[in-house]
């Protein structure tokens, strides 16, 4: 039994860079390639991805959705890009 415990602890998977950073990088790269006009981030939490995407001039609308309303309110962001709309809302659950 001890061998199984040691094996499972040693088998923990670590991602470098962390998975969320890999996801952000992939989305930013994809945004540069296909130049979407609208982007929705489901589970946006701290809005880090949206804050990075607001500098992509081809994006006209950013939408962040999360279940944590207080987290969204504390991380609401504004853009200097006059035509950019950032909508952040909590989802009822």
N, CA, C and O atoms as a GROMACS GRO file, in nm:
protein
  372
    1UNK      N    1   0.081  -0.119   0.000
    1UNK     CA    2   0.000   0.000   0.000
    1UNK      C    3   0.086   0.126   0.000
    1UNK      O    4   0.052   0.224  -0.065
    2UNK      N    5   0.197   0.123   0.073
    2UNK     CA    6   0.285   0.239   0.076
    2UNK      C    7   0.342   0.269  -0.062
    2UNK      O    8   0.358   0.386  -0.100
    3UNK      N    9   0.372   0.163  -0.139
    3UNK     CA   10   0.425   0.183  -0.273
    3UNK      C   11   0.326   0.258  -0.362
    3UNK      O   12   0.366   0.343  -0.441
    4UNK      N   13   0.198   0.227  -0.348
    4UNK     CA   14   0.096   0.295  -0.428
    4UNK      C   15   0.087   0.443  -0.392
    4UNK      O   16   0.072   0.528  -0.480
    5UNK      N   17   0.096   0.473  -0.264
    5UNK     CA   18   0.090   0.612  -0.221
    5UNK      C   19   0.209   0.689  -0.275
    5UNK      O   20   0.193   0.801  -0.324
    6UNK      N   21   0.328   0.631  -0.267
    6UNK     CA   22   0.447   0.697  -0.318
    6UNK      C   23   0.438   0.718  -0.468
    6UNK      O   24   0.478   0.824  -0.519
    7UNK      N   25   0.387   0.619  -0.539
    7UNK     CA   26   0.375   0.629  -0.684
    7UNK      C   27   0.278   0.739  -0.724
    7UNK      O   28   0.307   0.817  -0.816
    8UNK      N   29   0.164   0.747  -0.657
    8UNK     CA   30   0.066   0.849  -0.695
    8UNK      C   31   0.119   0.989  -0.666
    8UNK      O   32   0.092   1.081  -0.742
    9UNK      N   33   0.194   1.006  -0.558
    9UNK     CA   34   0.251   1.137  -0.527
    9UNK      C   35   0.357   1.174  -0.630
    9UNK      O   36   0.368   1.290  -0.671
   10UNK      N   37   0.435   1.077  -0.672
   10UNK     CA   38   0.540   1.103  -0.770
   10UNK      C   39   0.483   1.126  -0.909
   10UNK      O   40   0.548   1.186  -0.994
   11UNK      N   41   0.361   1.078  -0.932
   11UNK     CA   42   0.300   1.089  -1.064
   11UNK      C   43   0.225   1.220  -1.084
   11UNK      O   44   0.159   1.238  -1.186
   12UNK      N   45   0.233   1.311  -0.988
   12UNK     CA   46   0.164   1.440  -1.002
   12UNK      C   47   0.217   1.511  -1.126
   12UNK      O   48   0.338   1.517  -1.149
   13UNK      N   49   0.127   1.563  -1.204
   13UNK     CA   50   0.164   1.629  -1.328
   13UNK      C   51   0.179   1.778  -1.303
   13UNK      O   52   0.088   1.843  -1.253
   14UNK      N   53   0.293   1.831  -1.339
   14UNK     CA   54   0.319   1.974  -1.328
   14UNK      C   55   0.334   2.031  -1.468
   14UNK      O   56   0.404   1.973  -1.552
   15UNK      N   57   0.271   2.143  -1.493
   15UNK     CA   58   0.280   2.206  -1.624
   15UNK      C   59   0.366   2.331  -1.612
   15UNK      O   60   0.347   2.413  -1.522
   16UNK      N   61   0.460   2.346  -1.703
   16UNK     CA   62   0.544   2.465  -1.707
   16UNK      C   63   0.550   2.516  -1.848
   16UNK      O   64   0.597   2.442  -1.935
   17UNK      N   65   0.505   2.636  -1.878
   17UNK     CA   66   0.435   2.725  -1.785
   17UNK      C   67   0.299   2.667  -1.747
   17UNK      O   68   0.252   2.572  -1.809
   18UNK      N   69   0.236   2.724  -1.643
   18UNK     CA   70   0.105   2.674  -1.600
   18UNK      C   71   0.005   2.670  -1.714
   18UNK      O   72   0.017   2.746  -1.811
   19UNK      N   73  -0.093   2.582  -1.703
   19UNK     CA   74  -0.190   2.561  -1.810
   19UNK      C   75  -0.261   2.691  -1.849
   19UNK      O   76  -0.281   2.717  -1.968
   20UNK      N   77  -0.300   2.772  -1.750
   20UNK     CA   78  -0.371   2.896  -1.785
   20UNK      C   79  -0.283   2.988  -1.869
   20UNK      O   80  -0.334   3.056  -1.958
   21UNK      N   81  -0.152   2.992  -1.843
   21UNK     CA   82  -0.063   3.074  -1.925
   21UNK      C   83  -0.051   3.018  -2.066
   21UNK      O   84  -0.042   3.093  -2.163
   22UNK      N   85  -0.049   2.886  -2.078
   22UNK     CA   86  -0.046   2.824  -2.210
   22UNK      C   87  -0.173   2.858  -2.288
   22UNK      O   88  -0.168   2.885  -2.408
   23UNK      N   89  -0.287   2.855  -2.218
   23UNK     CA   90  -0.414   2.887  -2.282
   23UNK      C   91  -0.415   3.032  -2.328
   23UNK      O   92  -0.455   3.062  -2.440
   24UNK      N   93  -0.371   3.124  -2.242
   24UNK     CA   94  -0.366   3.266  -2.279
   24UNK      C   95  -0.279   3.285  -2.402
   24UNK      O   96  -0.317   3.356  -2.496
   25UNK      N   97  -0.161   3.223  -2.402
   25UNK     CA   98  -0.070   3.235  -2.516
   25UNK      C   99  -0.132   3.184  -2.644
   25UNK      O  100  -0.117   3.245  -2.750
   26UNK      N  101  -0.200   3.071  -2.636
   26UNK     CA  102  -0.265   3.013  -2.755
   26UNK      C  103  -0.376   3.104  -2.807
   26UNK      O  104  -0.389   3.122  -2.928
   27UNK      N  105  -0.456   3.160  -2.716
   27UNK     CA  106  -0.565   3.248  -2.758
   27UNK      C  107  -0.510   3.377  -2.818
   27UNK      O  108  -0.561   3.424  -2.919
   28UNK      N  109  -0.407   3.435  -2.757
   28UNK     CA  110  -0.348   3.558  -2.811
   28UNK      C  111  -0.289   3.535  -2.950
   28UNK      O  112  -0.305   3.618  -3.039
   29UNK      N  113  -0.221   3.422  -2.967
   29UNK     CA  114  -0.164   3.388  -3.098
   29UNK      C  115  -0.275   3.368  -3.202
   29UNK      O  116  -0.266   3.417  -3.314
   30UNK      N  117  -0.380   3.296  -3.164
   30UNK     CA  118  -0.493   3.273  -3.254
   30UNK      C  119  -0.561   3.405  -3.290
   30UNK      O  120  -0.603   3.424  -3.404
   31UNK      N  121  -0.573   3.495  -3.194
   31UNK     CA  122  -0.634   3.625  -3.219
   31UNK      C  123  -0.554   3.704  -3.322
   31UNK      O  124  -0.612   3.770  -3.409
   32UNK      N  125  -0.423   3.697  -3.313
   32UNK     CA  126  -0.339   3.767  -3.411
   32UNK      C  127  -0.355   3.708  -3.551
   32UNK      O  128  -0.351   3.780  -3.650
   33UNK      N  129  -0.374   3.576  -3.558
   33UNK     CA  130  -0.385   3.509  -3.688
   33UNK      C  131  -0.520   3.531  -3.755
   33UNK      O  132  -0.525   3.564  -3.874
   34UNK      N  133  -0.630   3.513  -3.681
   34UNK     CA  134  -0.762   3.517  -3.745
   34UNK      C  135  -0.836   3.649  -3.727
   34UNK      O  136  -0.939   3.672  -3.790
   35UNK      N  137  -0.783   3.737  -3.640
   35UNK     CA  138  -0.839   3.870  -3.617
   35UNK      C  139  -0.990   3.870  -3.594
   35UNK      O  140  -1.065   3.927  -3.673
   36UNK      N  141  -1.036   3.806  -3.487
   36UNK     CA  142  -1.180   3.804  -3.459
   36UNK      C  143  -1.230   3.942  -3.419
   36UNK      O  144  -1.154   4.023  -3.367
   37UNK      N  145  -1.357   3.967  -3.444
   37UNK     CA  146  -1.418   4.093  -3.402
   37UNK      C  147  -1.477   4.083  -3.262
   37UNK      O  148  -1.486   4.183  -3.191
   38UNK      N  149  -1.516   3.962  -3.222
   38UNK     CA  150  -1.576   3.939  -3.090
   38UNK      C  151  -1.508   3.821  -3.022
   38UNK      O  152  -1.476   3.721  -3.085
   39UNK      N  153  -1.487   3.836  -2.891
   39UNK     CA  154  -1.428   3.728  -2.812
   39UNK      C  155  -1.506   3.714  -2.683
   39UNK      O  156  -1.535   3.814  -2.616
   40UNK      N  157  -1.539   3.591  -2.647
   40UNK     CA  158  -1.605   3.562  -2.520
   40UNK      C  159  -1.510   3.475  -2.437
   40UNK      O  160  -1.461   3.373  -2.485
   41UNK      N  161  -1.486   3.515  -2.313
   41UNK     CA  162  -1.406   3.435  -2.221
   41UNK      C  163  -1.499   3.379  -2.114
   41UNK      O  164  -1.542   3.451  -2.024
   42UNK      N  165  -1.529   3.251  -2.125
   42UNK     CA  166  -1.615   3.182  -2.028
   42UNK      C  167  -1.529   3.141  -1.909
   42UNK      O  168  -1.431   3.068  -1.925
   43UNK      N  169  -1.566   3.187  -1.791
   43UNK     CA  170  -1.485   3.159  -1.672
   43UNK      C  171  -1.367   3.254  -1.665
   43UNK      O  172  -1.254   3.212  -1.638
   44UNK      N  173  -1.393   3.382  -1.690
   44UNK     CA  174  -1.286   3.481  -1.703
   44UNK      C  175  -1.218   3.519  -1.572
   44UNK      O  176  -1.108   3.575  -1.575
   45UNK      N  177  -1.279   3.490  -1.458
   45UNK     CA  178  -1.220   3.512  -1.325
   45UNK      C  179  -1.161   3.652  -1.311
   45UNK      O  180  -1.235   3.749  -1.297
   46UNK      N  181  -1.030   3.663  -1.315
   46UNK     CA  182  -0.962   3.791  -1.291
   46UNK      C  183  -0.949   3.876  -1.417
   46UNK      O  184  -0.889   3.984  -1.413
   47UNK      N  185  -1.004   3.830  -1.528
   47UNK     CA  186  -1.007   3.905  -1.656
   47UNK      C  187  -0.869   3.929  -1.716
   47UNK      O  188  -0.852   4.022  -1.795
   48UNK      N  189  -0.771   3.849  -1.680
   48UNK     CA  190  -0.636   3.869  -1.734
   48UNK      C  191  -0.632   3.854  -1.886
   48UNK      O  192  -0.567   3.933  -1.954
   49UNK      N  193  -0.701   3.754  -1.938
   49UNK     CA  194  -0.703   3.735  -2.083
   49UNK      C  195  -0.771   3.852  -2.152
   49UNK      O  196  -0.721   3.902  -2.253
   50UNK      N  197  -0.884   3.897  -2.099
   50UNK     CA  198  -0.955   4.010  -2.158
   50UNK      C  199  -0.868   4.136  -2.156
   50UNK      O  200  -0.868   4.213  -2.252
   51UNK      N  201  -0.796   4.156  -2.048
   51UNK     CA  202  -0.709   4.274  -2.037
   51UNK      C  203  -0.597   4.269  -2.141
   51UNK      O  204  -0.555   4.374  -2.191
   52UNK      N  205  -0.550   4.150  -2.175
   52UNK     CA  206  -0.448   4.137  -2.280
   52UNK      C  207  -0.508   4.157  -2.418
   52UNK      O  208  -0.447   4.220  -2.504
   53UNK      N  209  -0.628   4.104  -2.439
   53UNK     CA  210  -0.692   4.113  -2.570
   53UNK      C  211  -0.740   4.254  -2.604
   53UNK      O  212  -0.758   4.286  -2.722
   54UNK      N  213  -0.759   4.340  -2.504
   54UNK     CA  214  -0.810   4.474  -2.534
   54UNK      C  215  -0.711   4.555  -2.618
   54UNK      O  216  -0.749   4.658  -2.674
   55UNK      N  217  -0.587   4.511  -2.628
   55UNK     CA  218  -0.488   4.581  -2.709
   55UNK      C  219  -0.487   4.532  -2.854
   55UNK      O  220  -0.413   4.586  -2.936
   56UNK      N  221  -0.568   4.432  -2.887
   56UNK     CA  222  -0.579   4.385  -3.025
   56UNK      C  223  -0.682   4.472  -3.095
   56UNK      O  224  -0.802   4.459  -3.070
   57UNK      N  225  -0.638   4.561  -3.181
   57UNK     CA  226  -0.723   4.664  -3.242
   57UNK      C  227  -0.837   4.609  -3.327
   57UNK      O  228  -0.938   4.678  -3.346
   58UNK      N  229  -0.824   4.488  -3.377
   58UNK     CA  230  -0.931   4.432  -3.461
   58UNK      C  231  -1.051   4.386  -3.378
   58UNK      O  232  -1.160   4.366  -3.433
   59UNK      N  233  -1.033   4.368  -3.248
   59UNK     CA  234  -1.143   4.321  -3.163
   59UNK      C  235  -1.234   4.438  -3.128
   59UNK      O  236  -1.189   4.539  -3.073
   60UNK      N  237  -1.362   4.422  -3.159
   60UNK     CA  238  -1.461   4.526  -3.131
   60UNK      C  239  -1.537   4.499  -3.003
   60UNK      O  240  -1.589   4.593  -2.941
   61UNK      N  241  -1.546   4.373  -2.961
   61UNK     CA  242  -1.626   4.339  -2.844
   61UNK      C  243  -1.560   4.227  -2.765
   61UNK      O  244  -1.527   4.122  -2.820
   62UNK      N  245  -1.540   4.252  -2.636
   62UNK     CA  246  -1.489   4.150  -2.544
   62UNK      C  247  -1.597   4.123  -2.441
   62UNK      O  248  -1.654   4.216  -2.384
   63UNK      N  249  -1.624   3.996  -2.417
   63UNK     CA  250  -1.726   3.960  -2.319
   63UNK      C  251  -1.665   3.860  -2.222
   63UNK      O  252  -1.610   3.758  -2.262
   64UNK      N  253  -1.676   3.890  -2.094
   64UNK     CA  254  -1.629   3.801  -1.990
   64UNK      C  255  -1.745   3.750  -1.908
   64UNK      O  256  -1.831   3.828  -1.867
   65UNK      N  257  -1.750   3.620  -1.885
   65UNK     CA  258  -1.858   3.559  -1.808
   65UNK      C  259  -1.797   3.473  -1.698
   65UNK      O  260  -1.706   3.394  -1.723
   66UNK      N  261  -1.849   3.489  -1.576
   66UNK     CA  262  -1.801   3.409  -1.464
   66UNK      C  263  -1.912   3.398  -1.361
   66UNK      O  264  -2.004   3.479  -1.360
   67UNK      N  265  -1.903   3.298  -1.273
   67UNK     CA  266  -2.006   3.283  -1.170
   67UNK      C  267  -1.976   3.366  -1.045
   67UNK      O  268  -2.063   3.381  -0.960
   68UNK      N  269  -1.856   3.420  -1.034
   68UNK     CA  270  -1.817   3.496  -0.915
   68UNK      C  271  -1.835   3.646  -0.939
   68UNK      O  272  -1.745   3.712  -0.990
   69UNK      N  273  -1.950   3.698  -0.903
   69UNK     CA  274  -1.983   3.838  -0.930
   69UNK      C  275  -1.888   3.935  -0.859
   69UNK      O  276  -1.847   4.034  -0.919
   70UNK      N  277  -1.853   3.909  -0.735
   70UNK     CA  278  -1.765   4.001  -0.662
   70UNK      C  279  -1.626   4.005  -0.725
   70UNK      O  280  -1.563   4.111  -0.729
   71UNK      N  281  -1.577   3.892  -0.773
   71UNK     CA  282  -1.448   3.889  -0.841
   71UNK      C  283  -1.453   3.970  -0.970
   71UNK      O  284  -1.360   4.044  -1.001
   72UNK      N  285  -1.562   3.956  -1.044
   72UNK     CA  286  -1.577   4.031  -1.169
   72UNK      C  287  -1.584   4.181  -1.142
   72UNK      O  288  -1.520   4.259  -1.212
   73UNK      N  289  -1.660   4.220  -1.042
   73UNK     CA  290  -1.672   4.363  -1.012
   73UNK      C  291  -1.538   4.423  -0.971
   73UNK      O  292  -1.508   4.536  -1.007
   74UNK      N  293  -1.459   4.349  -0.897
   74UNK     CA  294  -1.330   4.402  -0.854
   74UNK      C  295  -1.228   4.404  -0.967
   74UNK      O  296  -1.124   4.470  -0.955
   75UNK      N  297  -1.254   4.334  -1.076
   75UNK     CA  298  -1.160   4.329  -1.188
   75UNK      C  299  -1.214   4.393  -1.315
   75UNK      O  300  -1.158   4.373  -1.423
   76UNK      N  301  -1.321   4.469  -1.304
   76UNK     CA  302  -1.374   4.533  -1.424
   76UNK      C  303  -1.267   4.624  -1.483
   76UNK      O  304  -1.189   4.686  -1.411
   77UNK      N  305  -1.265   4.630  -1.615
   77UNK     CA  306  -1.160   4.704  -1.684
   77UNK      C  307  -1.220   4.794  -1.789
   77UNK      O  308  -1.331   4.770  -1.839
   78UNK      N  309  -1.148   4.898  -1.823
   78UNK     CA  310  -1.190   4.990  -1.928
   78UNK      C  311  -1.078   5.000  -2.031
   78UNK      O  312  -0.963   4.969  -2.001
   79UNK      N  313  -1.111   5.042  -2.150
   79UNK     CA  314  -1.015   5.047  -2.258
   79UNK      C  315  -1.006   5.186  -2.317
   79UNK      O  316  -1.103   5.261  -2.318
   80UNK      N  317  -0.887   5.220  -2.366
   80UNK     CA  318  -0.868   5.346  -2.438
   80UNK      C  319  -0.918   5.335  -2.582
   80UNK      O  320  -0.930   5.436  -2.651
   81UNK      N  321  -0.947   5.215  -2.625
   81UNK     CA  322  -0.997   5.189  -2.761
   81UNK      C  323  -1.144   5.228  -2.763
   81UNK      O  324  -1.227   5.159  -2.703
   82UNK      N  325  -1.178   5.338  -2.831
   82UNK     CA  326  -1.312   5.396  -2.821
   82UNK      C  327  -1.424   5.304  -2.867
   82UNK      O  328  -1.535   5.314  -2.816
   83UNK      N  329  -1.398   5.215  -2.962
   83UNK     CA  330  -1.506   5.130  -3.012
   83UNK      C  331  -1.514   4.995  -2.940
   83UNK      O  332  -1.598   4.912  -2.974
   84UNK      N  333  -1.428   4.975  -2.844
   84UNK     CA  334  -1.425   4.846  -2.774
   84UNK      C  335  -1.524   4.845  -2.659
   84UNK      O  336  -1.525   4.935  -2.575
   85UNK      N  337  -1.605   4.742  -2.655
   85UNK     CA  338  -1.702   4.724  -2.547
   85UNK      C  339  -1.654   4.606  -2.462
   85UNK      O  340  -1.632   4.497  -2.514
   86UNK      N  341  -1.639   4.629  -2.335
   86UNK     CA  342  -1.604   4.520  -2.246
   86UNK      C  343  -1.723   4.497  -2.154
   86UNK      O  344  -1.760   4.584  -2.076
   87UNK      N  345  -1.782   4.380  -2.164
   87UNK     CA  346  -1.900   4.346  -2.083
   87UNK      C  347  -1.862   4.232  -1.992
   87UNK      O  348  -1.823   4.124  -2.038
   88UNK      N  349  -1.874   4.254  -1.864
   88UNK     CA  350  -1.841   4.151  -1.767
   88UNK      C  351  -1.962   4.129  -1.679
   88UNK      O  352  -2.014   4.223  -1.620
   89UNK      N  353  -2.007   4.005  -1.670
   89UNK     CA  354  -2.126   3.976  -1.590
   89UNK      C  355  -2.112   3.840  -1.523
   89UNK      O  356  -2.041   3.752  -1.572
   90UNK      N  357  -2.180   3.826  -1.413
   90UNK     CA  358  -2.181   3.698  -1.342
   90UNK      C  359  -2.299   3.615  -1.389
   90UNK      O  360  -2.404   3.669  -1.423
   91UNK      N  361  -2.282   3.486  -1.392
   91UNK     CA  362  -2.387   3.394  -1.433
   91UNK      C  363  -2.456   3.341  -1.308
   91UNK      O  364  -2.389   3.297  -1.214
   92UNK      N  365  -2.589   3.345  -1.307
   92UNK     CA  366  -2.663   3.286  -1.195
   92UNK      C  367  -2.646   3.135  -1.198
   92UNK      O  368  -2.648   3.074  -1.305
   93UNK      N  369  -2.628   3.077  -1.083
   93UNK     CA  370  -2.613   2.931  -1.075
   93UNK      C  371  -2.695   2.875  -0.962
   93UNK      O  372  -2.695   2.754  -0.941
   0.00000   0.00000   0.00000
